[in-house]
Amino acid sequence: MRARFSAHKTKNVDFVVATYHPSCDAEAERSSIADSINSNWTKLKVTGTESGTNEHEGFVSFEAYLEEDGFEYCLAERSRFLFEDEQWYYIDGELDDSIPPRPLTTQALKVGRNDPCVCGSGKKYKKCCG
């Protein structure tokens, strides 16, 4: 799961396509996979793992965040992976679309009078830019 997220961050379409299970025919979806990779993915939070019905099946629940047009979106999914030929393959997932987009906000920087100046001069803020 983390490797697939890293591939999205580094825009490695080949890796994402290669880690889909062969039954998914990901090569036919290469252009839509490339579109999703071009999103501004910011962080991944794995929220759980489970064993499947046998030793060759596993589930990973996660939240992947992306920023777009001043909003932070969360893709929450419970992904199913199959282990074949010494490799885990993504096969499908169940989306949780209950997490609404949030506007991105920035907090104002609060500088105390005796703190080092934000300009990097090494002087106290009150003696420099304050």
Summary of the structure (lengths in Angstrom):
residues: 130
radius of gyration: 21.2
end to end distance: 47.7
largest distance: 67.9
contacts: 308
relative contact order: 0.14
helix: 25%
strand: 41%
